[in-house]
Amino acid sequence: VLCPNPAADFSTLKGALSKPGYLSFELVDLQGRVLQSDNPVYYSRQVEKEFSLFGLSAGMYFIRVTYSAEGLTQTRTLKLIKAYQ
């Protein structure tokens, strides 16, 4: 779950993994440019990651989440709306 969405200053991704693994996160604009990225972090169950939206223009962005464990890699993309302040 990504909340709040739309968001003005920050948004937090919260969830749970069915199997422990490494997650990496990217904040991407509509042109595909990576604006923020993190090195993979190991999560055993609960996931909570905050994204700062300070300095970004109002509009649509994407959160790309990549999961890696036991030779398997999966990527999911979530839409994030940056609201006016």
GROMACS elastic network, one bead per residue, 0.5 to 0.9 nm:
[ bonds ]
;  ai    aj funct       b0    kb
    1    12     6  0.79995   500
    1    13     6  0.55949   500
    1    14     6  0.52728   500
    1    15     6  0.62064   500
    2     5     6  0.64006   500
    2    11     6  0.65473   500
    2    12     6  0.55778   500
    2    14     6  0.64629   500
    2    15     6  0.88472   500
    2    78     6  0.80525   500
    2    79     6  0.88258   500
    2    80     6  0.78696   500
    3     6     6  0.77274   500
    3     7     6  0.75872   500
    3    10     6  0.87246   500
    3    11     6  0.53974   500
    3    12     6  0.54208   500
    3    13     6  0.65689   500
    3    14     6  0.80980   500
    4     7     6  0.52943   500
    4     8     6  0.85933   500
    4    10     6  0.77806   500
    4    11     6  0.54331   500
    4    12     6  0.70330   500
    5     8     6  0.86617   500
    5    11     6  0.68162   500
    5    12     6  0.89748   500
    5    79     6  0.86762   500
    5    80     6  0.61406   500
    5    81     6  0.60263   500
    5    82     6  0.77679   500
    5    83     6  0.85351   500
    6    11     6  0.82974   500
    6    80     6  0.65763   500
    6    82     6  0.57520   500
    6    83     6  0.57008   500
    7    10     6  0.61211   500
    7    11     6  0.60719   500
    7    53     6  0.79975   500
    7    80     6  0.78622   500
    7    81     6  0.63597   500
    7    82     6  0.52601   500
    7    83     6  0.54434   500
    7    84     6  0.83877   500
    7    85     6  0.88843   500
    8    11     6  0.81507   500
    8    53     6  0.68357   500
    8    54     6  0.79579   500
    8    58     6  0.82988   500
    8    81     6  0.85829   500
    8    82     6  0.57188   500
    8    83     6  0.50150   500
    8    84     6  0.62447   500
    8    85     6  0.56527   500
    9    51     6  0.86651   500
    9    52     6  0.62232   500
    9    54     6  0.55414   500
    9    55     6  0.88339   500
    9    82     6  0.80425   500
    9    83     6  0.85739   500
    9    85     6  0.79946   500
   10    50     6  0.68280   500
   10    51     6  0.54691   500
   10    53     6  0.51319   500
   10    54     6  0.73878   500
   10    82     6  0.87486   500
   11    49     6  0.85127   500
   11    50     6  0.58065   500
   11    51     6  0.53475   500
   11    52     6  0.68476   500
   11    53     6  0.76033   500
   11    80     6  0.83086   500
   12    48     6  0.67796   500
   12    49     6  0.55607   500
   12    51     6  0.60978   500
   12    52     6  0.88570   500
   13    47     6  0.74691   500
   13    48     6  0.55770   500
   13    49     6  0.51912   500
   13    50     6  0.63008   500
   13    51     6  0.79918   500
   14    46     6  0.76188   500
   14    47     6  0.54369   500
   14    49     6  0.67126   500
   14    50     6  0.87569   500
   15    45     6  0.84698   500
   15    46     6  0.60064   500
   15    47     6  0.51270   500
   15    48     6  0.67407   500
   16    19     6  0.88704   500
   16    44     6  0.87604   500
   16    45     6  0.53558   500
   16    47     6  0.55984   500
   16    48     6  0.87086   500
   17    20     6  0.63001   500
   17    21     6  0.79814   500
   17    43     6  0.78301   500
   17    44     6  0.72918   500
   17    46     6  0.64561   500
   17    47     6  0.73342   500
   18    44     6  0.89444   500
   18    45     6  0.70279   500
   19    43     6  0.89408   500
   19    44     6  0.71598   500
   19    45     6  0.70559   500
   19    69     6  0.80929   500
   20    42     6  0.73472   500
   20    43     6  0.57152   500
   20    45     6  0.59584   500
   20    69     6  0.72217   500
   21    41     6  0.81857   500
   21    42     6  0.55086   500
   21    43     6  0.56553   500
   21    44     6  0.65293   500
   21    45     6  0.85771   500
   21    67     6  0.66137   500
   21    68     6  0.56811   500
   21    70     6  0.80501   500
   22    40     6  0.55655   500
   22    41     6  0.51723   500
   22    43     6  0.60570   500
   22    44     6  0.86632   500
   22    66     6  0.79925   500
   22    67     6  0.56544   500
   22    68     6  0.51125   500
   22    69     6  0.64077   500
   23    39     6  0.82811   500
   23    40     6  0.50845   500
   23    41     6  0.54338   500
   23    42     6  0.64058   500
   23    43     6  0.70897   500
   23    47     6  0.89833   500
   23    65     6  0.66686   500
   23    66     6  0.54879   500
   23    68     6  0.65147   500
   24    37     6  0.75439   500
   24    38     6  0.58526   500
   24    39     6  0.58618   500
   24    41     6  0.64615   500
   24    64     6  0.81188   500
   24    65     6  0.57996   500
   24    66     6  0.52359   500
   24    67     6  0.68256   500
   24    68     6  0.86538   500
   25    36     6  0.80257   500
   25    37     6  0.56911   500
   25    38     6  0.56888   500
   25    39     6  0.77920   500
   25    40     6  0.76671   500
   25    49     6  0.86034   500
   25    63     6  0.68244   500
   25    64     6  0.56642   500
   25    66     6  0.65521   500
   26    34     6  0.64001   500
   26    35     6  0.73206   500
   26    36     6  0.55190   500
   26    38     6  0.67792   500
   26    62     6  0.79915   500
   26    63     6  0.56512   500
   26    64     6  0.50335   500
   26    65     6  0.66767   500
   26    66     6  0.86536   500
   27    33     6  0.84705   500
   27    34     6  0.58605   500
   27    35     6  0.54630   500
   27    36     6  0.50070   500
   27    37     6  0.64726   500
   27    51     6  0.79418   500
   27    61     6  0.69780   500
   27    62     6  0.57791   500
   27    64     6  0.64677   500
   28    31     6  0.78911   500
   28    32     6  0.56907   500
   28    33     6  0.54600   500
   28    35     6  0.55896   500
   28    36     6  0.72862   500
   28    37     6  0.88649   500
   28    61     6  0.57819   500
   28    62     6  0.50709   500
   28    63     6  0.63193   500
   28    64     6  0.73137   500
   29    32     6  0.53662   500
   29    33     6  0.55128   500
   29    34     6  0.67333   500
   29    35     6  0.70164   500
   29    59     6  0.89473   500
   29    60     6  0.71704   500
   29    62     6  0.63287   500
   30    33     6  0.74485   500
   30    59     6  0.89278   500
   30    60     6  0.68872   500
   30    61     6  0.61159   500
   30    62     6  0.75833   500
   32    62     6  0.88492   500
   34    37     6  0.69643   500
   36    51     6  0.85482   500
   38    41     6  0.81919   500
   40    66     6  0.84536   500
   40    67     6  0.86251   500
   40    68     6  0.87007   500
   43    46     6  0.68276   500
   43    47     6  0.66170   500
   44    47     6  0.83689   500
   52    55     6  0.87369   500
   52    56     6  0.89708   500
   53    56     6  0.56279   500
   53    57     6  0.85760   500
   53    82     6  0.71352   500
   54    57     6  0.86563   500
   56    59     6  0.85390   500
   56    82     6  0.75922   500
   57    82     6  0.71538   500
   57    83     6  0.84355   500
   57    84     6  0.81017   500
   58    81     6  0.74790   500
   58    83     6  0.52321   500
   58    84     6  0.55932   500
   58    85     6  0.85502   500
   59    80     6  0.84517   500
   59    81     6  0.57174   500
   59    82     6  0.51535   500
   59    83     6  0.67551   500
   59    84     6  0.85381   500
   60    79     6  0.69620   500
   60    80     6  0.58232   500
   60    82     6  0.61795   500
   60    83     6  0.88370   500
   61    78     6  0.85181   500
   61    79     6  0.60071   500
   61    80     6  0.50490   500
   61    81     6  0.61338   500
   61    82     6  0.73255   500
   62    77     6  0.63920   500
   62    78     6  0.55160   500
   62    80     6  0.55132   500
   62    81     6  0.83766   500
   63    76     6  0.82274   500
   63    77     6  0.56056   500
   63    78     6  0.50717   500
   63    79     6  0.64048   500
   63    80     6  0.68665   500
   64    75     6  0.68136   500
   64    76     6  0.58369   500
   64    78     6  0.65050   500
   64    79     6  0.89607   500
   65    74     6  0.82325   500
   65    75     6  0.55508   500
   65    76     6  0.52956   500
   65    77     6  0.62729   500
   65    78     6  0.81134   500
   66    73     6  0.69053   500
   66    74     6  0.56316   500
   66    76     6  0.65270   500
   66    77     6  0.87918   500
   67    72     6  0.79111   500
   67    73     6  0.55359   500
   67    74     6  0.51894   500
   67    75     6  0.62724   500
   67    76     6  0.84460   500
   68    71     6  0.69329   500
   68    72     6  0.55574   500
   68    74     6  0.66259   500
   68    75     6  0.89003   500
   69    72     6  0.53416   500
   69    73     6  0.67381   500
   70    73     6  0.85282   500
   82    85     6  0.89902   500
